[in-house]
Every structure is written in structure tokens, then in C-alpha cells.
Amino acid sequence: MLQPEFSIRTPDGDTLPRKVCTHCGYVAYDNPKVVVGSVVRHEGRILLCRRAIAPRDGFWTIPTGYLELNETPEEGARREAREEACAELRIERLLALYSVPRISQVQLIFRAVLVDPHVAAGAESREVRFFDVANIPWDDLAFPTVHWALRHDAQAEMGAHPLPFGNPDGEAGDRMPDGRIVREGEL
């Protein structure tokens, strides 16, 4: 059996260069990664996880991660909360759909509540903690989309229309809210 050998070319009927097997014509598509996560509330407070892994080790985030094969987005969000915060969730609704083209990510962020109030740091977290909205460590949040999700959750909490939010106008996830450019390797 021949091992695949790929060259970069634009397949017939396509508009972009792709990896195409020179033996059989198979096209190896590189597609965006899907990230799933949740803004988790319990008794009016928000669950945050302090990252124990790169990128942004030591910064706070909501429980999120890559969607696995054969998993629904809701299942993935619940799994990520279990892995990062030993938390059992009830997903309420889709909060936002974010695009981060610089790193080829599509993020589905849900609103969720805890089924059980007991949480603990998972393998990817240094610690987990509940924050009152007024005490969220905004300067120590890991990623632009975490800022967006927490702000959009606050709007939803105040009765914003139930449609999912999206990227703030003109934002693509390549800078923090203070204008600082996110460097390669930080995301």
C-alpha cells in the first residue's frame, strides 16, 4: 500500500490551495477548531478557573476547551467543566458564538448553572473560585473571548434578547480589551 504523499495545489472545483495526495487525489482539509465552554453561575457568582497550562498559565478563564469527535457542543461544555473544575452543569442556552480567525477557532459559549455546588481544580487548573461580578479579576483574564463572554453574560443576566451574542464590532480576538495585541503563543 502506498503511503500518502501530499502536495499543495488547488483541487478542481475549489478556490483555495489544499493538501492533495499525489497518488489518489484525496484532499486533506484543514478546518477551524471548535471550542466549547460555559459561563457558569451559582448563587449569583461566576465560576472561574486559574489555568495550570499554556497558553496563559496562571490567568483566569471560564471552563472551555476543544470539542471532541462524536460529541455535541453541550456535552463538550459539560465535559470541559468536569475536567477543569470538577463541576457538574446544567446548560441553559447558547450565550455566544465567537470567531477568532487568527487561530482558526469558532467558540460556542453557553450559559450554565451548577447542578452540585461542589467544585475543585481539575488537572488543567491551579484553582477554581466563585467571583461576584464586581470582583472579577478583569486584568488577569486569559483571553479576549473570556472578557466578551463575561460581559455578554452580564447583559443576558439583565434581560438582553435571547439570541446568541457574537464578536464585538471590529474585534477578531487578536487584542485584549485594553488594546494590547495578543502575541503568538499566548493563545
N, C-alpha and C positions, 0 to 999 in steps of 0.2 A: 504494500500500500504506500502510495506517495505521501510524503509529509506536505502539508500546505506551504505554499510559497507565495507571499503577498507582495504586490507592487501597488503603488499609489496611482490611481487613474480615475477618471470619471466614467462610471458604468453607463452603458447605453440607457437612455431614458432618464438619467439622473442629471443633476445640475452641480453637484459638488464632488470634489476628489474623495475617493474612498479607498480602503484597503481591499484589493480584489485578488483572489487566488489566481495565479497564472495558469494553474492546471485545470481547474474546474469552473472558474468564474464566480465562485462563492464571494459574496460581499460581506465583509466584517464591519458592520455598522458600529460606530462609537456614538452612544446616545447619552443624554444627560442622566445624572444620578437623581433619584427621588429620595428626598429627606422627609421624614415624618416626625412629628413631635406634638407637644401639648403645653399650653399654659394651664397649669393645674392650680385650682383654688381649693382651699379648705378653711372654713370659718373666716372667710373674708381675707385670708392671706394667700400669698403666691409661693409655690414651691420652686426653689432654685437649687441647682447642683453646682458645686465648685469643681471644675474639671480637674482630673488627675492624669490627663493625656494631652498630647499635642494634637492639633494646634491649640494655642491659647490656654495651656496648662495653668491652673490657678485662678482662672477667671470664671465668673458665674454664667450659667446658661439655664435654659429650660431643658427638660429631658427631650432629646432629639437624637436621631441617627438615621442611617440608611435603611430604606425599605428592602426587605428580603424577597427573594423569589417566592411565588405562591402565597403571598401574604397580602391581606387587604391593608390599605392605609391605616384604618382604625386599629387593626390587630398589631401593626407595626408600632404605632404610637403607644399602645398599651405595653408592648414588649420592651420598648426603649425605656419607659418609666420604671418597669420592673428591673431592668438591667442597671440603670443609673441611680435609682432612688429606692429600690425595693418597694415600689409603690403600686398599688392596685387601683386602676382608674375606671371611671365611667365616662366615656366620651359623650359630650353633649352635642356639639356641632362643629362643623368646619369654621374656623376663625379666619384663616387667611391662606392665600396661595401666593408665594413669593418666587420670583425668578432671580437667580444670581448667575448671569451668563458668563462672567469671568472665570468661574469654576464649574460651569455647566451643571448647575443644580436647579431643581424645581423643589420647593419646600411646601408641604401641606401641613399647616399648623392647626390643631384643634383646640377647642375649649374643653376642659375636663374637670371633674371633681374626684376626690379620693373616695374610694369605697371603704377603706380602712385607714384610720389616721396614723398608723404606724409606718414610718419611713426610716431608711438608713442608707448610708453611702454604699453604692454598688462598686464594682471593680473599676469603673471609669470615673468615679467621683471621689474627691477628697472628703467632702462633707455635703450634706443637704440641709437646707434650712427653709423655714417659712418666713416670708417677709411681708410686713404691712406695706401697702402700696407706697406710703410716704417714706419708707426706709429702704426701698430697692437700691442696691449699690450701682447706680447708673454708670459711674465711671469705671466700674470693674466688670461690666458685662462683656462677654466674649466676642459677640458678632453683631453686625448691624441688624440682622434679621431678628435677633433677640430683643433689641430696642423696639423694632417695629411691632413685634408680636405683643410685647407688654403694653405698648401704647394702644394698639388696636384692641386688646383685651379690655383695657380701661374704658375705651369708647363703647365696646359691646356691653360692658357692665352698666354703663349709663344709659343703655337703651338704643344704641345705634342700630340701624337697619340690619336685619339678619343675613344679608348677603356677605359672602367672604370678602375680606379686605385684600388688597394687593400691595405691590411696592408703592411707597410714597412717590409722588410725581418726580420724575427725573432721577430716581435712585435705582442703582443696579447692584447694590451690595458691595461696592468697591471702596466705600468710605464710611467711617463712623459718623454718628450724628454731629460731632464737633468739627467735622471736615477733614479729620486725619485720614490719609489714604491707608488702606489696608495693604500691607506688604505681602509679597509672595511668601508662602509658608505659614502665614498667620491663619489661614482658613483651610 
